[in-house]
Amino acid sequence: MKNTSTKLNKILNNKTSGSSEIVALLNKYFLSIRNNSTQIKGSIKLAKNKLGHFEIVNSYLNEFNKILSKRNKAGLGNFLEDYSRKENEKIEIIFNKIYPTLKSIRSVITLSRSKTVIDILKSLHIHKKNKTLKVVVCESRPKNEGRLTAQELAKAGINVEVITDAMMGIFVPKVDAAIIGADSILKNGKVVNKVGSKALALFCIECKKPFYVVTTQSKFSNRNNFNSKKENPKEVWDKLSKNLNVRNIYFEEVDKKYVTK
């Protein structure tokens, strides 16, 4: 019990993985406790409270709850086991839709960590069957999850260059396009993603570069409003003192008019 509780807490406090990746981790966790309905219900409640602001997490947990309410163990197992397969199929669908747009692209810039973006770029690299694809990755302070993206892409054989977030204005003119993921797509079409996404979109407009968002339908929300959440300021700078305030906000909105596709 202690071991599974530790696993869940690690997922709930994960601040470096994208929301799709967090759902994949939750799904793996629920598979490990699939025979303990009491623990599953408690874990769903905790996950809702902690991660319910992520649209894909909320959608996943709601669907899971529906299956759980039917008290069908076989159905529960099928739902959990099929999840990863279905997510992989979604990536293939997205790639097939976006490939005609990306096939001539040789360099892109991205930020933060999105499993969808990583999978699309890996697929593009494989599909192009050459080593010409270059990816510039903003490190994404304060948690630097962009570095994790860079490591994974480099491990896949992709040529990667890591830059600070403040350097994106220097590098946007040098790439063919920007590609980001999304934590949610609001009903009004605005994209909610890691802070820095709006600046990247504006740089793309200035430099006449396309700005693409890749995401699954599970990220689409019925909400029109997004409320940014204040995070621990010490992650940015721990030198707090009188008359000195430090702000730490993870997510922001990008207006749909800035999105090329």
C-alpha angles and dihedrals in degrees: 000000000000091000094052091045089054090050092052093047090051090054094044091052096043107129100167104057125081119250093256089054091049090054090050089053091048091050091052090049093051090050088058092055098033093128095054106077093175092055091044092054092048091047092050090053092050092047091049092052095046104034105019091110088072106087095213092048091050092048092048094049093047091052090046091052091053091054091045093052090060089062091220109144093190091052091047092052092047091051093052095042094047095049099082093044092052092048090053089051090053091054090052091051092049092048093050090051096048100037096085086056096045103036094097095042117112101177137027139178125219140162142210120008123299120166089205092054092046092050092047092050092047090051091048091051092050094043094051088054093210141083098246098103112105124187125198111202125196107219092229108222142245097030094025094220088155087074089060089052090050093050093050094048092046090050087056089058097259120141105244134184121192120210137174116260091248090060096062092098089061095050104040092076089054098055133069097229148345122242125189137167126227136234088203143344111223123222089253090058098255116141119229112206144136117315108269093048093099092048089050091050092050092049088052091053091049092049094039093241124146117253113207130189119200119193145134126256089252088075093063113108135202089218125099096193134064123196114203114226123223112233131198106302091207089072086068099037130343095202096102117166144145113309090008118105126180122199126204119186122164105192139041141172126260114200114239090235088071093055116094094195 
